């Protein structure tokens, strides 16, 4: 049995490709509370501190880039650039994924190199292109040199030496677990309100399942089956290369998870992204190469299913994807502790 066929079985697509009966899909609403690890329960004090750190550009070498810079939670949770811009106007190599509903992903980053939100929070500050700090030790030392942060760390983590990088990452992760968008029209529909979707959205939902999209984009976040935290759901992209999209959008230029594991089998393997709030996250894919959602649907059908959808099918699927837009919890800019003189000159 060849690797491609194994992958198709894993995605549940074989029935659709063989022309068999439409696959059964377990439609699930998004939970109203994000899961949290046992060693980092979500508390209001952690969320408050984590929000401050998320918005604080002083965690970067130049004092100009924060988590918020690439993950704008006042809108779609990304930055709408093909690739993000970090310190000294450097450009990254991949598109910034949305932070909305990232709490429901089993691994973080496109290549799954971080097992948890806590692990992910430690990555950008010391990435030379993103926030540019030379070490996590330098990051936490800068935070310690801002006296106003101490009370917030103590409220979140108790007395003692609690201003640590682990605790800073836990706080950021706790805040990010509040960035969820349950209550979409789709959620209401699967919970029994059959008036929540339009006729076109229902057709799109049926087409989404029938052509095979739901094989990989399943679960409440449409990012794969629910898995233990740190256990990633990865799929090869592109699977099929006999179409013009692969070259046009440079889909083979990045080796994906291979850059993490250096295993041949991981070439062009990617964590399956969620599909919620897609209308807010253009452009699409790991390299931000596709500017519109209808085109992204066409590309996915060709590269993952070896199918050419009709214009009507594309319109219906896009309408269904619009039903996954959920209400965003209100975000307000936090007041940050004052900057001591000379902080950013060291």
C-alpha positions as a Markdown table, in Angstrom:
| # | Residue | x | y | z |
|---|---|---|---|---|
| 1 | Unk | 0.0 | 0.0 | 0.0 |
| 2 | Unk | 1.6 | 3.3 | -1.1 |
| 3 | Unk | 2.1 | 6.4 | 1.1 |
| 4 | Unk | -0.5 | 8.4 | -0.8 |
| 5 | Unk | -3.2 | 5.8 | -0.3 |
| 6 | Unk | -2.4 | 5.6 | 3.4 |
| 7 | Unk | -2.7 | 9.3 | 3.7 |
| 8 | Unk | -6.1 | 9.3 | 2.0 |
| 9 | Unk | -7.3 | 6.6 | 4.3 |
| 10 | Unk | -6.1 | 8.7 | 7.3 |
| 11 | Unk | -8.1 | 11.7 | 6.0 |
| 12 | Unk | -11.2 | 9.6 | 5.3 |
| 13 | Unk | -11.3 | 10.5 | 1.7 |
| 14 | Unk | -11.2 | 7.2 | -0.1 |
| 15 | Unk | -14.9 | 6.7 | -0.2 |
| 16 | Unk | -15.5 | 10.1 | -1.8 |
| 17 | Unk | -12.7 | 9.6 | -4.3 |
| 18 | Unk | -13.9 | 6.1 | -5.3 |
| 19 | Unk | -17.4 | 7.4 | -5.9 |
| 20 | Unk | -18.9 | 5.4 | -3.0 |
| 21 | Unk | -21.6 | 6.7 | -0.6 |
| 22 | Unk | -21.2 | 10.1 | 0.9 |
| 23 | Unk | -19.0 | 9.8 | 4.0 |
| 24 | Unk | -20.6 | 10.3 | 7.3 |
| 25 | Unk | -19.5 | 13.4 | 9.1 |
| 26 | Unk | -19.8 | 14.1 | 12.9 |
| 27 | Unk | -20.7 | 17.8 | 12.9 |
| 28 | Unk | -19.6 | 19.4 | 16.2 |
| 29 | Unk | -20.2 | 22.8 | 17.8 |
| 30 | Unk | -17.3 | 24.7 | 19.2 |
| 31 | Unk | -17.1 | 24.4 | 23.0 |
| 32 | Unk | -17.7 | 27.6 | 25.0 |
| 33 | Unk | -14.6 | 27.1 | 27.1 |
| 34 | Unk | -11.1 | 26.2 | 25.7 |
| 35 | Unk | -9.3 | 23.2 | 27.3 |
| 36 | Unk | -6.4 | 24.1 | 29.6 |
| 37 | Unk | -3.6 | 21.8 | 30.8 |
| 38 | Unk | -3.6 | 20.7 | 34.4 |
| 39 | Unk | -0.5 | 22.7 | 35.3 |
| 40 | Unk | -1.9 | 25.9 | 33.9 |
| 41 | Unk | -5.6 | 26.4 | 34.8 |
| 42 | Unk | -7.1 | 29.5 | 33.4 |
| 43 | Unk | -7.7 | 32.2 | 36.0 |
| 44 | Unk | -8.7 | 35.9 | 35.6 |
| 45 | Unk | -5.3 | 37.0 | 37.1 |
| 46 | Unk | -3.3 | 35.0 | 34.5 |
| 47 | Unk | -5.5 | 36.2 | 31.7 |
| 48 | Unk | -5.0 | 39.8 | 32.7 |
| 49 | Unk | -1.2 | 39.4 | 32.9 |
| 50 | Unk | -1.1 | 37.4 | 29.7 |
| 51 | Unk | -3.0 | 40.1 | 27.8 |
| 52 | Unk | -0.6 | 42.7 | 29.0 |
| 53 | Unk | 2.4 | 40.7 | 27.8 |
| 54 | Unk | 0.7 | 39.8 | 24.5 |
| 55 | Unk | 0.3 | 43.6 | 23.7 |
| 56 | Unk | 3.8 | 44.6 | 25.1 |
| 57 | Unk | 6.3 | 45.4 | 22.4 |
| 58 | Unk | 9.0 | 45.7 | 25.0 |
| 59 | Unk | 9.4 | 42.0 | 24.8 |
| 60 | Unk | 11.2 | 42.6 | 21.4 |
| 61 | Unk | 14.8 | 43.7 | 20.9 |
| 62 | Unk | 13.8 | 47.0 | 19.3 |
| 63 | Unk | 10.7 | 47.6 | 21.5 |
| 64 | Unk | 8.6 | 47.8 | 18.4 |
| 65 | Unk | 7.1 | 44.3 | 17.9 |
| 66 | Unk | 4.6 | 42.5 | 20.1 |
| 67 | Unk | 2.5 | 39.3 | 19.7 |
| 68 | Unk | -0.3 | 41.7 | 18.8 |
| 69 | Unk | 1.8 | 43.1 | 15.9 |
| 70 | Unk | 1.2 | 39.9 | 13.9 |
| 71 | Unk | -1.9 | 38.7 | 15.6 |
| 72 | Unk | -4.4 | 41.6 | 15.6 |
| 73 | Unk | -7.1 | 40.5 | 18.0 |
| 74 | Unk | -9.1 | 43.7 | 17.2 |
| 75 | Unk | -9.9 | 41.9 | 13.9 |
| 76 | Unk | -9.0 | 38.5 | 12.5 |
| 77 | Unk | -6.1 | 37.5 | 14.8 |
| 78 | Unk | -3.5 | 37.8 | 12.0 |
| 79 | Unk | -1.9 | 40.6 | 10.0 |
| 80 | Unk | -3.2 | 40.1 | 6.5 |
| 81 | Unk | 0.3 | 40.0 | 5.0 |
| 82 | Unk | 1.5 | 37.1 | 3.0 |
| 83 | Unk | 4.4 | 36.8 | 5.5 |
| 84 | Unk | 4.8 | 38.8 | 8.7 |
| 85 | Unk | 7.2 | 41.7 | 9.3 |
| 86 | Unk | 9.4 | 41.6 | 12.4 |
| 87 | Unk | 12.1 | 43.7 | 14.0 |
| 88 | Unk | 14.2 | 45.8 | 11.7 |
| 89 | Unk | 11.5 | 45.3 | 9.0 |
| 90 | Unk | 12.6 | 41.7 | 8.4 |
| 91 | Unk | 10.2 | 39.4 | 6.6 |
| 92 | Unk | 9.3 | 36.0 | 7.9 |
| 93 | Unk | 9.0 | 32.9 | 5.8 |
| 94 | Unk | 5.4 | 32.0 | 6.5 |
| 95 | Unk | 2.0 | 33.5 | 6.9 |
| 96 | Unk | 0.9 | 34.4 | 10.5 |
| 97 | Unk | -1.9 | 32.0 | 11.5 |
| 98 | Unk | -4.8 | 33.5 | 13.4 |
| 99 | Unk | -4.7 | 33.3 | 17.1 |
| 100 | Unk | -8.5 | 33.0 | 17.3 |
| 101 | Unk | -9.4 | 29.5 | 18.4 |
| 102 | Unk | -5.7 | 28.4 | 18.4 |
| 103 | Unk | -6.6 | 26.9 | 21.8 |
| 104 | Unk | -8.3 | 24.1 | 20.0 |
| 105 | Unk | -5.3 | 23.1 | 17.9 |
| 106 | Unk | -3.5 | 20.0 | 19.1 |
| 107 | Unk | -0.1 | 21.6 | 18.2 |
| 108 | Unk | 1.0 | 25.1 | 17.3 |
| 109 | Unk | 2.8 | 26.7 | 14.3 |
| 110 | Unk | 2.3 | 25.5 | 10.7 |
| 111 | Unk | 4.9 | 22.8 | 11.2 |
| 112 | Unk | 3.7 | 21.7 | 14.6 |
| 113 | Unk | 7.0 | 22.5 | 16.3 |
| 114 | Unk | 5.3 | 23.6 | 19.5 |
| 115 | Unk | 3.2 | 21.2 | 21.4 |
| 116 | Unk | 1.2 | 23.7 | 23.4 |
| 117 | Unk | 0.3 | 27.4 | 23.5 |
| 118 | Unk | 2.8 | 27.7 | 26.4 |
| 119 | Unk | 5.6 | 26.4 | 24.2 |
| 120 | Unk | 4.5 | 28.5 | 21.3 |
| 121 | Unk | 4.6 | 31.7 | 23.4 |
| 122 | Unk | 8.4 | 31.2 | 23.9 |
| 123 | Unk | 9.1 | 31.0 | 20.2 |
| 124 | Unk | 8.6 | 34.5 | 18.7 |
| 125 | Unk | 10.5 | 36.5 | 21.3 |
| 126 | Unk | 13.8 | 34.7 | 20.4 |
| 127 | Unk | 13.2 | 34.3 | 16.7 |
| 128 | Unk | 15.8 | 36.6 | 15.0 |
| 129 | Unk | 13.3 | 37.8 | 12.4 |
| 130 | Unk | 10.2 | 38.1 | 14.6 |
| 131 | Unk | 11.0 | 39.8 | 18.0 |
| 132 | Unk | 14.8 | 39.4 | 17.9 |
| 133 | Unk | 15.7 | 38.8 | 21.5 |
| 134 | Unk | 18.9 | 36.8 | 21.9 |
| 135 | Unk | 17.6 | 34.5 | 24.6 |
| 136 | Unk | 14.6 | 33.8 | 26.8 |
| 137 | Unk | 16.8 | 34.9 | 29.7 |
| 138 | Unk | 17.1 | 38.3 | 28.2 |
| 139 | Unk | 13.3 | 38.4 | 27.7 |
| 140 | Unk | 12.5 | 37.7 | 31.3 |
| 141 | Unk | 15.2 | 40.0 | 32.6 |
| 142 | Unk | 13.6 | 42.8 | 30.7 |
| 143 | Unk | 10.3 | 42.0 | 32.2 |
| 144 | Unk | 11.8 | 42.0 | 35.7 |
| 145 | Unk | 13.3 | 45.5 | 35.0 |
| 146 | Unk | 9.7 | 46.8 | 34.6 |
| 147 | Unk | 8.7 | 47.1 | 38.3 |
| 148 | Unk | 5.0 | 47.5 | 37.5 |
| 149 | Unk | 4.8 | 43.9 | 36.3 |
| 150 | Unk | 5.7 | 42.4 | 39.7 |
| 151 | Unk | 2.2 | 42.8 | 41.3 |
| 152 | Unk | 0.5 | 41.2 | 38.3 |
| 153 | Unk | 2.8 | 38.2 | 38.4 |
| 154 | Unk | 2.2 | 37.8 | 42.2 |
| 155 | Unk | -1.6 | 38.0 | 41.7 |
| 156 | Unk | -1.4 | 35.3 | 39.0 |
| 157 | Unk | 1.2 | 33.0 | 40.5 |
| 158 | Unk | 1.5 | 33.8 | 44.2 |
| 159 | Unk | 4.5 | 34.9 | 46.3 |
| 160 | Unk | 8.1 | 34.2 | 45.8 |
| 161 | Unk | 10.3 | 34.3 | 42.7 |
| 162 | Unk | 7.5 | 33.9 | 40.2 |
| 163 | Unk | 8.7 | 36.3 | 37.5 |
| 164 | Unk | 9.9 | 33.5 | 35.2 |
| 165 | Unk | 9.7 | 32.8 | 31.5 |
| 166 | Unk | 7.6 | 29.7 | 32.2 |
| 167 | Unk | 5.1 | 31.8 | 34.0 |
| 168 | Unk | 5.1 | 34.5 | 31.4 |
| 169 | Unk | 4.4 | 31.9 | 28.8 |
| 170 | Unk | 1.6 | 30.4 | 30.9 |
| 171 | Unk | 0.0 | 33.8 | 31.3 |
| 172 | Unk | 0.1 | 34.5 | 27.6 |
| 173 | Unk | -1.4 | 31.0 | 26.9 |
| 174 | Unk | -4.1 | 31.6 | 29.5 |
| 175 | Unk | -5.1 | 34.9 | 27.7 |
| 176 | Unk | -5.1 | 33.1 | 24.3 |
| 177 | Unk | -7.5 | 30.5 | 25.6 |
| 178 | Unk | -10.1 | 33.2 | 26.0 |
| 179 | Unk | -9.8 | 34.0 | 22.3 |
| 180 | Unk | -12.5 | 31.7 | 21.1 |
| 181 | Unk | -15.5 | 32.3 | 18.9 |
| 182 | Unk | -18.3 | 29.8 | 19.7 |
| 183 | Unk | -21.9 | 30.6 | 18.8 |
| 184 | Unk | -21.6 | 30.9 | 15.0 |
| 185 | Unk | -24.6 | 30.2 | 12.7 |
| 186 | Unk | -23.1 | 26.8 | 12.1 |
| 187 | Unk | -22.9 | 26.1 | 15.8 |
| 188 | Unk | -26.5 | 27.0 | 16.3 |
| 189 | Unk | -27.5 | 24.8 | 13.4 |
| 190 | Unk | -25.8 | 21.7 | 14.7 |
| 191 | Unk | -27.2 | 22.4 | 18.1 |
| 192 | Unk | -30.7 | 22.2 | 16.7 |
| 193 | Unk | -31.6 | 25.6 | 15.3 |
| 194 | Unk | -32.2 | 24.6 | 11.7 |
| 195 | Unk | -33.1 | 28.2 | 10.8 |
| 196 | Unk | -29.6 | 29.4 | 11.6 |
| 197 | Unk | -28.2 | 28.5 | 8.1 |
| 198 | Unk | -29.5 | 29.7 | 4.7 |
| 199 | Unk | -30.4 | 27.1 | 2.0 |
| 200 | Unk | -27.2 | 27.9 | 0.2 |
| 201 | Unk | -25.1 | 27.4 | 3.4 |
| 202 | Unk | -26.8 | 24.0 | 4.0 |
| 203 | Unk | -26.0 | 23.0 | 0.4 |
| 204 | Unk | -22.4 | 24.1 | 1.0 |
| 205 | Unk | -22.2 | 22.1 | 4.2 |
| 206 | Unk | -23.4 | 19.0 | 2.2 |
| 207 | Unk | -21.0 | 19.7 | -0.6 |
| 208 | Unk | -18.2 | 20.2 | 1.9 |
| 209 | Unk | -18.8 | 16.7 | 3.1 |
| 210 | Unk | -19.6 | 15.0 | -0.2 |
| 211 | Unk | -16.4 | 16.2 | -2.1 |
| 212 | Unk | -14.1 | 15.2 | 0.8 |
| 213 | Unk | -13.2 | 18.4 | 2.6 |
| 214 | Unk | -14.5 | 17.1 | 5.9 |
| 215 | Unk | -12.0 | 14.2 | 5.8 |
| 216 | Unk | -9.3 | 16.4 | 7.1 |
| 217 | Unk | -11.2 | 19.5 | 8.2 |
| 218 | Unk | -13.2 | 17.9 | 10.9 |
| 219 | Unk | -13.9 | 18.4 | 14.6 |
| 220 | Unk | -15.4 | 21.4 | 16.3 |
| 221 | Unk | -12.6 | 23.7 | 14.9 |
| 222 | Unk | -12.4 | 22.0 | 11.5 |
| 223 | Unk | -8.7 | 21.4 | 12.2 |
| 224 | Unk | -8.7 | 17.7 | 12.5 |
| 225 | Unk | -10.1 | 15.2 | 15.0 |
| 226 | Unk | -9.8 | 16.1 | 18.7 |
| 227 | Unk | -6.4 | 14.8 | 19.9 |
| 228 | Unk | -4.4 | 14.9 | 23.1 |
| 229 | Unk | -2.6 | 18.2 | 23.4 |
| 230 | Unk | 0.8 | 17.9 | 21.7 |
| 231 | Unk | -0.4 | 15.2 | 19.3 |
| 232 | Unk | -0.5 | 16.9 | 15.9 |
| 233 | Unk | -2.8 | 16.1 | 13.0 |
| 234 | Unk | -0.7 | 16.5 | 9.9 |
| 235 | Unk | -1.5 | 16.2 | 6.2 |
| 236 | Unk | 0.6 | 16.4 | 3.1 |
| 237 | Unk | 0.0 | 19.6 | 1.1 |
| 238 | Unk | -0.1 | 19.4 | -1.9 |
| 239 | Unk | -1.0 | 15.7 | -2.4 |
| 240 | Unk | -1.7 | 16.1 | -6.1 |
| 241 | Unk | 0.6 | 18.2 | -8.2 |
| 242 | Unk | -0.9 | 17.7 | -11.7 |
| 243 | Unk | -2.6 | 21.1 | -11.7 |
| 244 | Unk | -1.4 | 24.7 | -12.4 |
| 245 | Unk | -1.9 | 25.9 | -8.8 |
| 246 | Unk | 1.2 | 24.1 | -7.4 |
| 247 | Unk | 3.6 | 26.2 | -9.5 |
| 248 | Unk | 1.5 | 29.4 | -9.6 |
| 249 | Unk | 1.4 | 29.6 | -5.8 |
| 250 | Unk | 4.8 | 28.1 | -5.1 |
| 251 | Unk | 3.3 | 25.3 | -3.0 |
| 252 | Unk | 6.3 | 23.0 | -3.1 |
| 253 | Unk | 8.9 | 25.6 | -2.1 |
| 254 | Unk | 8.6 | 25.1 | 1.7 |
| 255 | Unk | 9.3 | 21.6 | 3.0 |
| 256 | Unk | 6.9 | 22.1 | 6.0 |
| 257 | Unk | 7.4 | 19.7 | 9.0 |
| 258 | Unk | 10.5 | 18.2 | 7.4 |
| 259 | Unk | 12.4 | 21.4 | 8.6 |
| 260 | Unk | 11.6 | 20.3 | 12.2 |
| 261 | Unk | 12.1 | 16.5 | 12.0 |
| 262 | Unk | 14.3 | 16.1 | 9.0 |
| 263 | Unk | 12.4 | 12.9 | 8.2 |
| 264 | Unk | 11.8 | 12.2 | 4.5 |
| 265 | Unk | 8.2 | 11.3 | 5.3 |
| 266 | Unk | 7.5 | 14.7 | 6.7 |
| 267 | Unk | 8.3 | 16.7 | 3.5 |
| 268 | Unk | 5.4 | 19.0 | 2.7 |
| 269 | Unk | 3.5 | 17.8 | 5.8 |
| 270 | Unk | 1.5 | 20.5 | 7.6 |
| 271 | Unk | -0.7 | 20.9 | 10.6 |
| 272 | Unk | -4.3 | 21.1 | 9.4 |
| 273 | Unk | -5.5 | 24.7 | 9.9 |
| 274 | Unk | -8.9 | 25.5 | 11.4 |
| 275 | Unk | -11.6 | 27.0 | 9.1 |
| 276 | Unk | -13.4 | 29.3 | 11.5 |
| 277 | Unk | -13.6 | 33.1 | 10.7 |
| 278 | Unk | -11.8 | 32.6 | 7.4 |
| 279 | Unk | -13.4 | 35.8 | 6.0 |
| 280 | Unk | -11.2 | 37.6 | 8.4 |
| 281 | Unk | -7.9 | 35.9 | 7.6 |
| 282 | Unk | -7.0 | 36.5 | 4.0 |
| 283 | Unk | -4.5 | 35.7 | 2.4 |
| 284 | Unk | -4.4 | 32.0 | 2.8 |
| 285 | Unk | -2.1 | 29.0 | 3.1 |
| 286 | Unk | 1.3 | 28.8 | 4.8 |
| 287 | Unk | 2.9 | 31.2 | 2.4 |
| 288 | Unk | -0.1 | 33.6 | 2.1 |
| 289 | Unk | -0.1 | 33.1 | -1.6 |
| 290 | Unk | -3.8 | 33.0 | -2.3 |
| 291 | Unk | -5.7 | 36.2 | -1.8 |
| 292 | Unk | -9.4 | 35.1 | -1.9 |
| 293 | Unk | -11.4 | 32.4 | -0.2 |
| 294 | Unk | -13.1 | 31.1 | -3.5 |
| 295 | Unk | -9.7 | 30.6 | -5.0 |
| 296 | Unk | -8.5 | 28.9 | -1.9 |
| 297 | Unk | -11.4 | 26.4 | -2.1 |
| 298 | Unk | -10.5 | 25.7 | -5.8 |
| 299 | Unk | -6.8 | 25.2 | -4.9 |
| 300 | Unk | -7.7 | 22.8 | -2.0 |
| 301 | Unk | -10.0 | 20.8 | -4.2 |
| 302 | Unk | -7.3 | 20.4 | -6.9 |
| 303 | Unk | -4.3 | 19.8 | -4.7 |
| 304 | Unk | -5.9 | 17.6 | -2.0 |
| 305 | Unk | -8.8 | 15.9 | -3.8 |
| 306 | Unk | -7.8 | 15.9 | -7.4 |
| 307 | Unk | -11.1 | 17.5 | -8.2 |
| 308 | Unk | -12.3 | 20.5 | -10.2 |
| 309 | Unk | -15.3 | 22.1 | -8.5 |
| 310 | Unk | -18.0 | 23.9 | -10.4 |
| 311 | Unk | -18.5 | 27.6 | -9.8 |
| 312 | Unk | -21.8 | 26.7 | -8.0 |
| 313 | Unk | -20.0 | 24.3 | -5.7 |
| 314 | Unk | -17.4 | 26.9 | -4.9 |
| 315 | Unk | -20.0 | 29.5 | -4.1 |
| 316 | Unk | -21.9 | 27.1 | -1.9 |
| 317 | Unk | -18.8 | 26.0 | 0.0 |
| 318 | Unk | -17.7 | 29.6 | 0.6 |
| 319 | Unk | -21.2 | 30.4 | 1.9 |
| 320 | Unk | -20.9 | 27.5 | 4.3 |
| 321 | Unk | -17.5 | 28.6 | 5.5 |
| 322 | Unk | -19.0 | 32.0 | 6.1 |
| 323 | Unk | -21.4 | 30.3 | 8.6 |
| 324 | Unk | -18.3 | 29.4 | 10.7 |
| 325 | Unk | -17.7 | 33.1 | 11.6 |
| 326 | Unk | -18.4 | 33.4 | 15.3 |
| 327 | Unk | -19.0 | 36.4 | 17.5 |
| 328 | Unk | -15.6 | 37.8 | 18.8 |
| 329 | Unk | -15.4 | 38.5 | 22.5 |
| 330 | Unk | -14.8 | 42.3 | 23.0 |
| 331 | Unk | -11.1 | 43.2 | 23.3 |
| 332 | Unk | -9.8 | 46.3 | 25.0 |
| 333 | Unk | -6.2 | 47.6 | 24.9 |
| 334 | Unk | -4.5 | 47.0 | 28.3 |
| 335 | Unk | -2.8 | 49.7 | 30.3 |
| 336 | Unk | 0.9 | 48.6 | 30.5 |
| 337 | Unk | 3.3 | 49.3 | 33.4 |
| 338 | Unk | 5.5 | 52.4 | 32.7 |
| 339 | Unk | 8.9 | 52.0 | 31.1 |
| 340 | Unk | 12.0 | 52.7 | 33.3 |
| 341 | Unk | 14.6 | 55.0 | 31.7 |
| 342 | Unk | 17.1 | 53.2 | 29.6 |
| 343 | Unk | 15.2 | 49.9 | 29.4 |
| 344 | Unk | 15.3 | 49.6 | 25.6 |
| 345 | Unk | 18.9 | 50.8 | 25.4 |
| 346 | Unk | 20.2 | 47.7 | 27.0 |
